Amino acid sequence: MTSKKDTPVAIVLGSKSDRTVMAECKKILNHFKIGFSESILSAHRTPRETADFAENAEANGYRVIIAAAGMAAHLPGVLASYTTLPVIGVPMGGSSLSGLDSLYSIVQMPSGVPVATMAIGAAGAANAAIFAAKILSLQDSALQERLHEFKKQGCRI
């Protein structure tokens, strides 16, 4: 059984179709030996469940939320509006605007509701995991060492 401490990262997908791109995120988290869980929630289709997840995320042991969303991409912002945990947004491509709509929706948050916004697609998914690792490493010297080694290896796994 996994304890809450073993899963400090919550990966929240707006849709099952985001799994392929977010595989990069999971690969990096696994490399750094960071536990995570995955949920599929929607700011539009399951708003109550999404709010409940965010409101209870800290009590459930999470320390960082990574949220992937496409098109209107309100998921990262909605999560951030219900929690004080850091939220990292990953815009998904694939829309008629090639992900620019997602990028703008995530990056243009109002003052007081910050969301760290990564690049569109797989590079953003990988960077979200690295950014989460950097946040978590502030209180984990072993993780800091793994990050230093990652840098020495040219940021490759």
DSSP file (Angstrom, degrees, kcal/mol; ACC not computed):
  #  RESIDUE AA STRUCTURE BP1 BP2  ACC     N-H-->O    O-->H-N    N-H-->O    O-->H-N    TCO  KAPPA ALPHA  PHI   PSI    X-CA   Y-CA   Z-CA
    1    1 A M              0   0    0      0, 0.0     2,-0.4     0, 0.0     0, 0.0   0.000 360.0 360.0 360.0 136.5    0.0    0.0    0.0
    2    2 A T        -     0   0    0      2,-0.0     2,-0.1     3,-0.0     5,-0.0  -0.716 360.0-139.0 -88.7 131.1    1.3    3.4   -0.9
    3    3 A S    >   -     0   0    0     -2,-0.4     3,-1.1     1,-0.1     4,-0.3  -0.464  24.7-110.2 -84.0 163.1    1.3    6.1    1.8
    4    4 A K  G >  S+     0   0    0      1,-0.3     3,-1.4     2,-0.2    -1,-0.1   0.854 119.1  59.6 -58.8 -35.6    0.3    9.7    1.2
    5    5 A K  G 3  S+     0   0    0      1,-0.3    -1,-0.3     3,-0.1    30,-0.2   0.782  97.4  61.3 -64.3 -26.4    3.9   10.7    1.6
    6    6 A D  G <  S+     0   0    0     -3,-1.1    -1,-0.3     1,-0.2    -2,-0.2   0.548 102.9  51.5 -79.2  -7.6    4.9    8.5   -1.3
    7    7 A T    <   +     0   0    0     -3,-1.4    -1,-0.2    -4,-0.3    29,-0.2  -0.585  57.5 153.0-129.0  71.5    2.7   10.4   -3.8
    8    8 A P        +     0   0    0      0, 0.0    55,-3.6     0, 0.0    56,-1.9   0.661  60.3  68.6 -75.1 -13.6    3.6   14.1   -3.5
    9    9 A V  E     -ab  36  64A   0     26,-1.6    28,-1.8    53,-0.2     2,-0.6  -0.912  62.2-162.6-113.3 129.4    2.6   14.8   -7.1
   10   10 A A  E     -ab  37  65A   0     54,-2.3    56,-3.2    -2,-0.5     2,-0.6  -0.940   6.6-159.9-103.8 121.8   -0.9   14.7   -8.5
   11   11 A I  E     -ab  38  66A   0     26,-2.9    28,-2.4    -2,-0.6     2,-0.5  -0.915  10.7-169.2 -99.3 122.1   -1.2   14.6  -12.2
   12   12 A V  E     -ab  39  67A   0     54,-3.2    56,-2.6    -2,-0.6     2,-0.4  -0.958   1.5-163.5-117.9 121.8   -4.6   15.7  -13.4
   13   13 A L  E     -ab  40  68A   0     26,-3.2    28,-2.3    -2,-0.5    56,-0.2  -0.822  19.4-148.9-104.4 141.1   -5.6   15.2  -17.0
   14   14 A G  S    S+     0   0    0     54,-1.6     2,-0.3    -2,-0.4    55,-0.1   0.682  85.4   5.5 -77.0 -17.7   -8.5   17.0  -18.6
   15   15 A S  S >  S-     0   0    0     53,-0.2     3,-1.7     1,-0.1     4,-0.2  -0.985  72.0-112.3-161.6 153.5   -9.1   13.9  -20.8
   16   16 A K  G >  S+     0   0    0     -2,-0.3     3,-1.9     1,-0.3     4,-0.3   0.816 112.8  69.3 -58.5 -30.4   -7.9   10.4  -21.4
   17   17 A S  G 3  S+     0   0    0      1,-0.3     3,-0.5     2,-0.1     4,-0.4   0.666  86.6  67.2 -65.9 -14.6   -6.4   11.5  -24.7
   18   18 A D  G <> S+     0   0    0     -3,-1.7     4,-2.4     1,-0.2    -1,-0.3   0.617  77.4  86.3 -78.4 -12.0   -3.8   13.5  -22.7
   19   19 A R  H <> S+     0   0    0     -3,-1.9     4,-0.8    -4,-0.2    -1,-0.2   0.868  82.2  56.4 -58.7 -40.0   -2.2   10.3  -21.4
   20   20 A T  H >4 S+     0   0    0     -3,-0.5     3,-0.7    -4,-0.3     4,-0.3   0.939 113.1  39.4 -59.9 -48.7    0.1    9.9  -24.4
   21   21 A V  H >4 S+     0   0    0     -4,-0.4     3,-1.4     1,-0.2     4,-0.4   0.902 113.2  55.6 -67.6 -41.1    1.7   13.3  -24.1
   22   22 A M  H 3X S+     0   0    0     -4,-2.4     4,-1.9     1,-0.3    -1,-0.2   0.524  82.1  87.3 -75.2  -3.7    1.8   13.1  -20.3
   23   23 A A  H <X S+     0   0    0     -4,-0.8     4,-2.4    -3,-0.7    -1,-0.3   0.845  84.2  59.1 -59.3 -32.3    3.8    9.9  -20.5
   24   24 A E  H <> S+     0   0    0     -3,-1.4     4,-1.9    -4,-0.3    -1,-0.2   0.891 103.5  50.7 -62.3 -39.8    6.9   12.1  -20.7
   25   25 A C  H  > S+     0   0    0     -4,-0.4     4,-2.5    -3,-0.2    -2,-0.2   0.934 111.2  47.0 -63.0 -47.4    5.9   13.6  -17.3
   26   26 A K  H  X S+     0   0    0     -4,-1.9     4,-2.8     1,-0.2     5,-0.2   0.882 108.4  56.1 -63.9 -39.2    5.5   10.2  -15.7
   27   27 A K  H  X S+     0   0    0     -4,-2.4     4,-2.0     2,-0.2    -1,-0.2   0.915 110.8  44.1 -58.8 -44.8    8.9    9.0  -17.2
   28   28 A I  H  X S+     0   0    0     -4,-1.9     4,-2.1     2,-0.2    -2,-0.2   0.924 112.6  50.9 -68.2 -45.3   10.7   11.9  -15.6
   29   29 A L  H  <>S+     0   0    0     -4,-2.5     5,-2.9     1,-0.2     4,-0.3   0.915 111.2  49.2 -59.5 -42.6    8.9   11.6  -12.2
   30   30 A N  H ><5S+     0   0    0     -4,-2.8     3,-1.3     3,-0.2    -1,-0.2   0.909 107.7  54.7 -61.7 -41.8    9.8    7.9  -12.2
   31   31 A H  H 3<5S+     0   0    0     -4,-2.0    -1,-0.2     1,-0.3    -2,-0.2   0.902 111.5  43.9 -57.8 -42.0   13.4    8.7  -13.0
   32   32 A F  T 3<5S-     0   0    0     -4,-2.1    -1,-0.3     2,-0.1    -2,-0.2   0.419 114.6-118.9 -84.8   2.3   13.6   11.0  -10.0
   33   33 A K  T < 5 +     0   0    0     -3,-1.3     2,-0.6    -4,-0.3    -3,-0.2   0.903  60.5 152.8  60.8  43.8   11.8    8.4   -7.9
   34   34 A I      < -     0   0    0     -5,-2.9    -1,-0.2    -6,-0.1     2,-0.1  -0.921  40.8-131.9-106.9 123.1    8.9   10.8   -7.2
   35   35 A G        +     0   0    0     -2,-0.6   -26,-1.6   -30,-0.2     2,-0.3  -0.420  32.5 171.2 -72.8 147.7    5.6    9.1   -6.5
   36   36 A F  E     -a    9   0A   0    -29,-0.2     2,-0.3   -28,-0.2   -26,-0.2  -0.978  23.4-147.8-150.6 161.0    2.5   10.4   -8.3
   37   37 A S  E     -a   10   0A   0    -28,-1.8   -26,-2.9    -2,-0.3     2,-0.4  -0.886  15.9-139.3-124.4 162.3   -1.1    9.6   -8.9
   38   38 A E  E     +a   11   0A   0     -2,-0.3     2,-0.3   -28,-0.2   -26,-0.2  -0.986  20.8 174.3-126.4 133.8   -3.2   10.3  -12.0
   39   39 A S  E     -a   12   0A   0    -28,-2.4   -26,-3.2    -2,-0.4     2,-0.6  -0.964  24.5-140.0-132.5 151.1   -6.8   11.5  -12.2
   40   40 A I  E     +a   13   0A   0     -2,-0.3     2,-0.3   -28,-0.2   -26,-0.2  -0.960  38.5 152.3-112.7 116.4   -9.0   12.6  -15.0
   41   41 A L        -     0   0    0    -28,-2.3     2,-0.4    -2,-0.6    34,-0.1  -0.926  28.2-148.2-138.2 159.9  -11.1   15.6  -14.1
   42   42 A S     >  -     0   0    0     -2,-0.3     4,-1.3     4,-0.3     8,-0.3  -0.994  16.8-149.0-137.8 132.8  -12.6   18.4  -16.1
   43   43 A A  T  4 S+     0   0    0     -2,-0.4    -1,-0.1     1,-0.2     8,-0.1   0.757 107.1  32.2 -64.0 -23.4  -13.3   22.0  -15.3
   44   44 A H  T  4 S+     0   0    0      2,-0.1    -1,-0.2     3,-0.1    -2,-0.0   0.815 126.6  34.7-103.5 -40.2  -16.3   21.8  -17.6
   45   45 A R  T  4 S+     0   0    0      1,-0.2    -2,-0.1     2,-0.1     3,-0.1   0.791 134.0  20.8 -90.7 -29.1  -17.6   18.2  -17.4
   46   46 A T  S  X S+     0   0    0     -4,-1.3     4,-2.3     1,-0.1    -4,-0.3  -0.415  71.4 152.5-134.0  58.8  -16.9   17.5  -13.7
   47   47 A P  H  > S+     0   0    0      0, 0.0     4,-2.4     0, 0.0     5,-0.2   0.878  73.9  49.2 -62.8 -39.7  -16.6   20.9  -12.0
   48   48 A R  H  > S+     0   0    0      2,-0.2     4,-2.5     1,-0.2     5,-0.2   0.925 113.0  46.8 -65.7 -43.3  -17.7   19.8   -8.5
   49   49 A E  H  > S+     0   0    0      2,-0.2     4,-2.5     1,-0.2    -1,-0.2   0.877 112.2  51.9 -64.8 -37.1  -15.3   16.8   -8.5
   50   50 A T  H  X S+     0   0    0     -4,-2.3     4,-2.2    -8,-0.3    -2,-0.2   0.930 111.2  46.0 -64.7 -46.6  -12.5   19.0   -9.7
   51   51 A A  H  X S+     0   0    0     -4,-2.4     4,-2.8     2,-0.2    -2,-0.2   0.913 113.1  50.5 -62.3 -43.2  -13.1   21.6   -7.0
   52   52 A D  H  X S+     0   0    0     -4,-2.5     4,-1.6     2,-0.2    -2,-0.2   0.910 109.2  51.6 -62.2 -43.1  -13.3   18.8   -4.3
   53   53 A F  H  X S+     0   0    0     -4,-2.5     4,-0.6     1,-0.2     3,-0.2   0.947 113.8  43.4 -58.2 -49.6  -10.1   17.3   -5.6
   54   54 A A  H >< S+     0   0    0     -4,-2.2     3,-0.8     1,-0.2     4,-0.5   0.907 111.3  53.4 -65.5 -42.8   -8.2   20.6   -5.3
   55   55 A E  H 3< S+     0   0    0     -4,-2.8     4,-0.3     1,-0.2    -1,-0.2   0.811 119.1  35.8 -62.4 -29.3   -9.7   21.6   -2.0
   56   56 A N  H 3X S+     0   0    0     -4,-1.6     4,-1.8    -3,-0.2    -1,-0.2   0.378  88.3  99.8-104.7   1.9   -8.6   18.3   -0.5
   57   57 A A  T <<>S+     0   0    0     -3,-0.8     5,-2.2    -4,-0.6    -2,-0.1   0.907  84.9  45.3 -59.5 -46.1   -5.3   17.8   -2.3
   58   58 A E  T >45S+     0   0    0     -4,-0.5     3,-1.9     1,-0.2    -1,-0.2   0.934 113.1  49.9 -65.0 -45.4   -3.1   19.1    0.5
   59   59 A A  T 345S+     0   0    0      1,-0.3    -1,-0.2    -4,-0.3    -2,-0.2   0.790 106.0  59.1 -62.6 -26.8   -4.9   17.0    3.1
   60   60 A N  T 3<5S-     0   0    0     -4,-1.8    -1,-0.3     2,-0.1    -2,-0.2   0.323 125.5-101.3 -86.5   8.6   -4.5   14.0    0.8
   61   61 A G  T < 5S+     0   0    0     -3,-1.9    -3,-0.2     1,-0.3     2,-0.1   0.435  74.0 140.2  93.9  -0.6   -0.7   14.4    0.9
   62   62 A Y      < +     0   0    0     -5,-2.2    -1,-0.3     1,-0.1   -53,-0.2  -0.473  25.8 179.1 -76.6 149.6    0.0   16.1   -2.4
   63   63 A R  S    S+     0   0    0    -55,-3.6     2,-0.3     1,-0.4   -54,-0.2   0.522  70.9  26.1-121.6 -17.2    2.6   18.9   -2.5
   64   64 A V  E     -b    9   0A   0    -56,-1.9   -54,-2.3    21,-0.1     2,-0.5  -0.992  63.9-152.5-146.4 142.1    2.4   19.8   -6.2
   65   65 A I  E     -bc  10  87A   0     21,-2.5    23,-3.0    -2,-0.3     2,-0.5  -0.976   4.2-165.3-116.8 129.4   -0.3   19.5   -8.9
   66   66 A I  E     -bc  11  88A   0    -56,-3.2   -54,-3.2    -2,-0.5     2,-0.5  -0.970  13.1-169.6-110.3 121.4    0.5   19.1  -12.5
   67   67 A A  E     -bc  12  89A   0     21,-3.0    23,-2.8    -2,-0.5     2,-0.5  -0.952   7.5-165.0-120.1 124.4   -2.5   19.7  -14.7
   68   68 A A  E     +bc  13  90A   0    -56,-2.6   -54,-1.6    -2,-0.5     2,-0.3  -0.898  20.5 158.3-106.9 131.7   -2.7   19.0  -18.4
   69   69 A A  E     - c   0  91A   0     21,-1.9    23,-2.3    -2,-0.5     2,-0.2  -0.998  21.0-156.0-153.8 149.6   -5.5   20.5  -20.5
   70   70 A G    >   +     0   0    0     -2,-0.3     3,-2.2    21,-0.2     4,-0.2  -0.648  61.1   8.5-117.9 176.7   -6.3   21.4  -24.1
   71   71 A M  T 3  S+     0   0    0     21,-0.4    34,-0.2     1,-0.3    -2,-0.1  -0.329 137.1   9.9  53.6-116.1   -8.6   23.7  -25.9
   72   72 A A  T 3  S-     0   0    0     -2,-0.2    -1,-0.3     1,-0.1    -3,-0.0   0.794  89.4-164.1 -64.7 -26.0  -10.2   26.1  -23.3
   73   73 A A    <   +     0   0    0     -3,-2.2     4,-0.4     1,-0.1    -2,-0.1   0.798  34.1 146.0  52.2  43.2   -7.7   24.7  -20.8
   74   74 A H     >  +     0   0    0     -4,-0.2     4,-2.7     1,-0.2     5,-0.3   0.608  45.6  91.4 -82.6 -10.6   -9.4   26.0  -17.6
   75   75 A L  H  > S+     0   0    0      1,-0.2     4,-2.6     2,-0.2     5,-0.2   0.913  85.0  46.2 -55.2 -52.7   -8.4   22.9  -15.6
   76   76 A P  H  > S+     0   0    0      0, 0.0     4,-2.5     0, 0.0    -1,-0.2   0.919 115.9  46.9 -59.1 -41.6   -5.1   24.3  -14.2
   77   77 A G  H  > S+     0   0    0     -4,-0.4     4,-1.7     2,-0.2    -2,-0.2   0.888 111.5  49.9 -66.9 -40.0   -6.6   27.6  -13.2
   78   78 A V  H  X S+     0   0    0     -4,-2.7     4,-0.7     2,-0.2    -1,-0.2   0.930 112.0  48.3 -65.2 -44.3   -9.7   26.0  -11.6
   79   79 A L  H >< S+     0   0    0     -4,-2.6     3,-1.4    -5,-0.3     4,-0.4   0.939 111.2  50.7 -59.2 -46.1   -7.4   23.7   -9.6
   80   80 A A  H >< S+     0   0    0     -4,-2.5     3,-0.7     1,-0.3    -1,-0.2   0.809 103.0  60.5 -62.6 -29.5   -5.2   26.7   -8.5
   81   81 A S  H 3< S+     0   0    0     -4,-1.7    -1,-0.3     1,-0.2    -2,-0.2   0.689 109.3  42.6 -72.6 -15.8   -8.3   28.7   -7.5
   82   82 A Y  T << S+     0   0    0     -3,-1.4     2,-0.3    -4,-0.7    -1,-0.2   0.373 114.6  45.3-110.4   3.2   -9.2   26.0   -4.9
   83   83 A T    <   -     0   0    0     -3,-0.7   -28,-0.1    -4,-0.4     4,-0.1  -0.964  58.4-143.9-143.8 158.9   -5.7   25.2   -3.4
   84   84 A T  S    S+     0   0    0     -2,-0.3     3,-0.1   -29,-0.1    -4,-0.1   0.427  72.2 108.9 -97.9  -2.2   -2.6   26.9   -2.1
   85   85 A L  S    S-     0   0    0    -31,-0.2     2,-0.2     1,-0.1   -21,-0.1  -0.369  85.2 -93.3 -67.7 152.1   -0.4   24.1   -3.5
   86   86 A P        -     0   0    0      0, 0.0   -21,-2.5     0, 0.0     2,-0.5  -0.494  41.3-157.0 -65.9 135.2    1.7   25.0   -6.5
   87   87 A V  E     -c   65   0A   0     27,-0.3    29,-2.3    -2,-0.2     2,-0.5  -0.968   5.1-162.2-116.9 129.7   -0.1   24.1   -9.8
   88   88 A I  E     -cd  66 116A   0    -23,-3.0   -21,-3.0    -2,-0.5     2,-0.4  -0.956  11.8-150.5-112.8 121.2    1.9   23.5  -13.0
   89   89 A G  E     -cd  67 117A   0     27,-3.7    29,-2.6    -2,-0.5   -21,-0.2  -0.753   9.4-166.9 -97.0 137.1   -0.1   23.8  -16.2
   90   90 A V  E     -c   68   0A   0    -23,-2.8   -21,-1.9    -2,-0.4     2,-0.2  -0.947  16.2-144.2-120.7 108.4    0.8   21.8  -19.3
   91   91 A P  E     -c   69   0A   0      0, 0.0    30,-2.7     0, 0.0     2,-0.3  -0.519  14.5-140.6 -71.8 135.4   -1.1   23.0  -22.5
   92   92 A M        -     0   0    0    -23,-2.3   -21,-0.4    -2,-0.2    10,-0.3  -0.749   8.9-145.4 -95.4 143.1   -2.0   20.2  -24.8
   93   93 A G        +     0   0    0     -2,-0.3     6,-0.2     1,-0.2   -22,-0.1  -0.025  63.5  88.5 -83.1-164.2   -1.8   20.6  -28.6
   94   94 A G        +     0   0    0      1,-0.3    -1,-0.2   -24,-0.1     2,-0.1   0.300  59.8 115.1  95.8 -10.5   -4.2   19.1  -31.1
   95   95 A S  S >  S-     0   0    0     -3,-0.2     3,-2.0     1,-0.1    -1,-0.3  -0.297  86.7 -95.9 -82.9 176.1   -6.8   21.8  -31.3
   96   96 A S  T 3  S+     0   0    0      1,-0.3    -1,-0.1     2,-0.1    -3,-0.0   0.696 129.6  52.1 -65.0 -16.5   -7.5   23.8  -34.4
   97   97 A L  T >  S-     0   0    0     -4,-0.0     3,-1.9     0, 0.0    -1,-0.3   0.178 115.0-117.5-103.9  15.7   -5.1   26.5  -32.9
   98   98 A S  T <  S-     0   0    0     -3,-2.0    -2,-0.1     1,-0.3    -5,-0.1   0.750  72.8 -52.3  56.7  29.3   -2.3   23.9  -32.4
   99   99 A G  T 3> S+     0   0    0     -6,-0.2     4,-2.6    21,-0.0    -1,-0.3   0.320 111.2 113.6  94.0  -8.1   -2.4   24.4  -28.6
  100  100 A L  H <> S+     0   0    0     -3,-1.9     4,-2.7     1,-0.2     5,-0.2   0.879  77.8  54.8 -63.3 -35.6   -2.0   28.2  -28.6
  101  101 A D  H  > S+     0   0    0      2,-0.2     4,-2.0     1,-0.2    -1,-0.2   0.909 110.0  46.5 -61.6 -41.5   -5.6   28.5  -27.2
  102  102 A S  H  > S+     0   0    0    -10,-0.3     4,-2.0     2,-0.2     5,-0.2   0.925 111.6  51.1 -65.3 -45.3   -4.5   26.2  -24.3
  103  103 A L  H  X S+     0   0    0     -4,-2.6     4,-2.8     1,-0.2     5,-0.3   0.942 112.1  45.7 -58.3 -49.9   -1.3   28.1  -23.7
  104  104 A Y  H  X S+     0   0    0     -4,-2.7     4,-1.8     1,-0.2    -1,-0.2   0.886 111.1  53.3 -63.1 -38.9   -3.1   31.4  -23.5
  105  105 A S  H  < S+     0   0    0     -4,-2.0    -1,-0.2   -34,-0.2    -2,-0.2   0.859 116.3  38.6 -65.0 -34.5   -5.8   30.0  -21.2
  106  106 A I  H  < S+     0   0    0     -4,-2.0     3,-0.3    -3,-0.1    -2,-0.2   0.892 117.9  45.8 -83.7 -41.1   -3.2   28.7  -18.8
  107  107 A V  H  < S+     0   0    0     -4,-2.8     2,-1.3    -5,-0.2    -2,-0.2   0.769  99.2  71.0 -76.8 -24.8   -0.7   31.5  -18.8
  108  108 A Q     <  +     0   0    0     -4,-1.8    -1,-0.2    -5,-0.3    -4,-0.1  -0.410  66.5 152.4 -93.5  60.4   -3.2   34.4  -18.6
  109  109 A M        -     0   0    0     -2,-1.3     3,-0.1    -3,-0.3     6,-0.1  -0.631  46.7-109.2 -88.1 147.4   -4.3   33.9  -14.9
  110  110 A P    >   -     0   0    0      0, 0.0     3,-2.0     0, 0.0    -1,-0.1  -0.328  48.1 -78.7 -71.8 158.4   -5.5   36.8  -12.9
  111  111 A S  T 3  S+     0   0    0      1,-0.3     0, 0.0     3,-0.0     0, 0.0  -0.289 119.3  30.3 -55.3 134.6   -3.4   38.2  -10.0
  112  112 A G  T 3  S+     0   0    0     -3,-0.1    -1,-0.3     0, 0.0    -3,-0.0   0.251 106.6  75.0  98.5 -12.3   -3.7   36.0   -7.0
  113  113 A V    <   -     0   0    0     -3,-2.0   -32,-0.1     2,-0.0     2,-0.1  -0.586  68.6-176.4-129.8  69.8   -4.2   32.7   -8.8
  114  114 A P        -     0   0    0      0, 0.0     2,-0.4     0, 0.0   -27,-0.3  -0.391  10.9-176.7 -74.4 145.1   -0.8   31.8  -10.2
  115  115 A V        -     0   0    0     -8,-0.1     2,-0.4    -9,-0.1   -27,-0.2  -0.974  26.0-131.9-135.0 122.3   -0.2   28.8  -12.4
  116  116 A A  E     -d   88   0A   0    -29,-2.3   -27,-3.7    -2,-0.4     2,-0.5  -0.623  30.4-150.8 -70.8 127.3    3.3   27.9  -13.6
  117  117 A T  E     -d   89   0A   0     -2,-0.4   -27,-0.2   -29,-0.2     2,-0.1  -0.896  12.4-166.7-113.5 128.0    2.9   27.4  -17.3
  118  118 A M        -     0   0    0    -29,-2.6     6,-0.1    -2,-0.5     3,-0.1  -0.353  35.9 -72.6 -98.4-179.2    5.1   25.0  -19.4
  119  119 A A        -     0   0    0      1,-0.1     2,-0.3    -2,-0.1    -1,-0.2  -0.223  60.3 -85.5 -68.9 163.1    5.5   24.6  -23.1
  120  120 A I  S    S-     0   0    0    -30,-0.1     3,-0.5     4,-0.1     4,-0.3  -0.536  86.9 -15.0 -71.4 132.8    2.8   23.0  -25.3
  121  121 A G  S  > S-     0   0    0    -30,-2.7     4,-2.0    -2,-0.3     3,-0.3  -0.377 118.5  -7.7  84.7-150.6    2.9   19.2  -25.5
  122  122 A A  H  > S+     0   0    0      1,-0.3     4,-2.4     2,-0.2    -1,-0.2   0.831 129.6  53.5 -61.6 -38.7    5.6   16.6  -24.6
  123  123 A A  H  > S+     0   0    0     -3,-0.5     4,-2.5     1,-0.2    -1,-0.3   0.907 111.1  48.1 -63.4 -39.6    8.3   19.1  -23.8
  124  124 A G  H  > S+     0   0    0     -4,-0.3     4,-2.2    -3,-0.3    -2,-0.2   0.870 109.3  53.2 -66.3 -37.1    6.0   20.9  -21.4
  125  125 A A  H  X S+     0   0    0     -4,-2.0     4,-1.5     2,-0.2    -2,-0.2   0.922 112.0  44.8 -63.7 -44.3    5.0   17.6  -19.8
  126  126 A A  H  X S+     0   0    0     -4,-2.4     4,-2.1     1,-0.2    -2,-0.2   0.930 114.0  49.3 -64.5 -45.6    8.7   16.7  -19.2
  127  127 A N  H  X S+     0   0    0     -4,-2.5     4,-2.9     1,-0.2    -2,-0.2   0.835 105.3  58.4 -65.1 -32.1    9.5   20.2  -17.9
  128  128 A A  H  X S+     0   0    0     -4,-2.2     4,-2.4     2,-0.2    -1,-0.2   0.913 107.7  46.8 -62.5 -41.6    6.5   20.1  -15.6
  129  129 A A  H  X S+     0   0    0     -4,-1.5     4,-2.3     2,-0.2    -2,-0.2   0.907 113.4  48.0 -66.4 -41.7    8.0   17.0  -14.0
  130  130 A I  H  X S+     0   0    0     -4,-2.1     4,-2.2     2,-0.2    -2,-0.2   0.913 112.2  49.5 -65.4 -41.7   11.4   18.6  -13.7
  131  131 A F  H  X S+     0   0    0     -4,-2.9     4,-2.2     2,-0.2    -2,-0.2   0.907 110.3  50.4 -63.8 -41.8    9.9   21.7  -12.2
  132  132 A A  H  X S+     0   0    0     -4,-2.4     4,-2.7     1,-0.2     5,-0.2   0.912 109.1  52.5 -61.3 -42.0    7.9   19.7   -9.7
  133  133 A A  H  X S+     0   0    0     -4,-2.3     4,-2.1     1,-0.2    -2,-0.2   0.902 108.1  51.0 -60.5 -40.9   11.2   17.9   -8.8
  134  134 A K  H  X S+     0   0    0     -4,-2.2     4,-0.6     2,-0.2    -1,-0.2   0.905 110.8  48.3 -63.9 -41.0   12.9   21.2   -8.2
  135  135 A I  H >< S+     0   0    0     -4,-2.2     3,-1.2     1,-0.2     4,-0.2   0.952 114.9  44.6 -62.3 -49.3   10.0   22.3   -5.9
  136  136 A L  H >< S+     0   0    0     -4,-2.7     3,-1.5     1,-0.2    -1,-0.2   0.799 102.9  66.6 -67.0 -28.8   10.1   19.1   -4.0
  137  137 A S  H >< S+     0   0    0     -4,-2.1     3,-1.4     1,-0.3     7,-0.3   0.671  79.3  80.4 -69.6 -15.3   13.9   19.1   -3.8
  138  138 A L  T << S+     0   0    0     -3,-1.2    -1,-0.3    -4,-0.6    -2,-0.2   0.763 108.8  27.0 -61.2 -22.7   13.8   22.2   -1.6
  139  139 A Q  T <  S+     0   0    0     -3,-1.5     2,-0.3    -4,-0.2    -1,-0.3   0.096 116.1  68.4-123.9  21.8   13.1   19.9    1.3
  140  140 A D    <>  -     0   0    0     -3,-1.4     4,-1.9     1,-0.1    -1,-0.2  -0.812  52.7-173.4-146.7  98.8   14.7   16.7    0.0
  141  141 A S  H  > S+     0   0    0     -2,-0.3     4,-2.0     1,-0.2     5,-0.1   0.829  88.0  56.1 -65.9 -32.7   18.5   16.6   -0.2
  142  142 A A  H  > S+     0   0    0      2,-0.2     4,-1.9     1,-0.2    -1,-0.2   0.905 108.5  47.9 -65.5 -40.0   18.6   13.2   -2.0
  143  143 A L  H  > S+     0   0    0      2,-0.2     4,-2.2     1,-0.2    -2,-0.2   0.875 107.6  56.4 -67.0 -37.1   16.3   14.6   -4.7
  144  144 A Q  H  X S+     0   0    0     -4,-1.9     4,-2.3    -7,-0.3    -2,-0.2   0.915 106.6  50.2 -58.5 -42.4   18.6   17.6   -5.0
  145  145 A E  H  X S+     0   0    0     -4,-2.0     4,-2.4     1,-0.2    -2,-0.2   0.908 108.5  51.3 -62.8 -42.4   21.5   15.2   -5.7
  146  146 A R  H  X S+     0   0    0     -4,-1.9     4,-2.1     1,-0.2    -1,-0.2   0.877 110.1  50.4 -63.5 -36.2   19.5   13.4   -8.3
  147  147 A L  H  X S+     0   0    0     -4,-2.2     4,-2.2     2,-0.2    -2,-0.2   0.900 108.9  51.1 -67.1 -40.6   18.7   16.8  -10.0
  148  148 A H  H  X S+     0   0    0     -4,-2.3     4,-2.3     2,-0.2    -2,-0.2   0.917 111.3  48.1 -61.4 -42.8   22.4   17.7   -9.9
  149  149 A E  H  X S+     0   0    0     -4,-2.4     4,-1.8     2,-0.2    -2,-0.2   0.895 108.3  54.7 -64.0 -40.5   23.3   14.4  -11.6
  150  150 A F  H  <>S+     0   0    0     -4,-2.1     5,-2.6     1,-0.2     6,-0.6   0.908 109.0  48.2 -58.6 -44.1   20.6   15.0  -14.2
  151  151 A K  H ><5S+     0   0    0     -4,-2.2     3,-1.9     1,-0.2    -2,-0.2   0.915 108.6  53.6 -62.8 -44.1   22.2   18.4  -15.0
  152  152 A K  H 3<5S+     0   0    0     -4,-2.3    -1,-0.2     1,-0.3    -2,-0.2   0.830 105.6  55.0 -60.6 -31.8   25.6   16.8  -15.3
  153  153 A Q  T 3<5S-     0   0    0     -4,-1.8    -1,-0.3    -5,-0.1     3,-0.3   0.232 126.8 -99.5 -87.1  14.5   24.2   14.3  -17.7
  154  154 A G  T < 5 -     0   0    0     -3,-1.9    -3,-0.2     1,-0.2    -2,-0.1   0.784  67.3 -67.8  75.6  26.6   22.9   17.1  -20.0
  155  155 A C  S   <S+     0   0    0     -5,-2.6     2,-0.4     1,-0.2    -1,-0.2   0.866 103.4 127.5  59.8  39.2   19.3   16.9  -18.7
  156  156 A R              0   0    0     -6,-0.6    -1,-0.2    -3,-0.3    -3,-0.1  -0.936 360.0 360.0-124.7 148.0   18.8   13.4  -20.3
  157  157 A I              0   0    0     -2,-0.4    -1,-0.1    -3,-0.1    -3,-0.0   0.362 360.0 360.0-117.8 360.0   17.6   10.2  -18.8
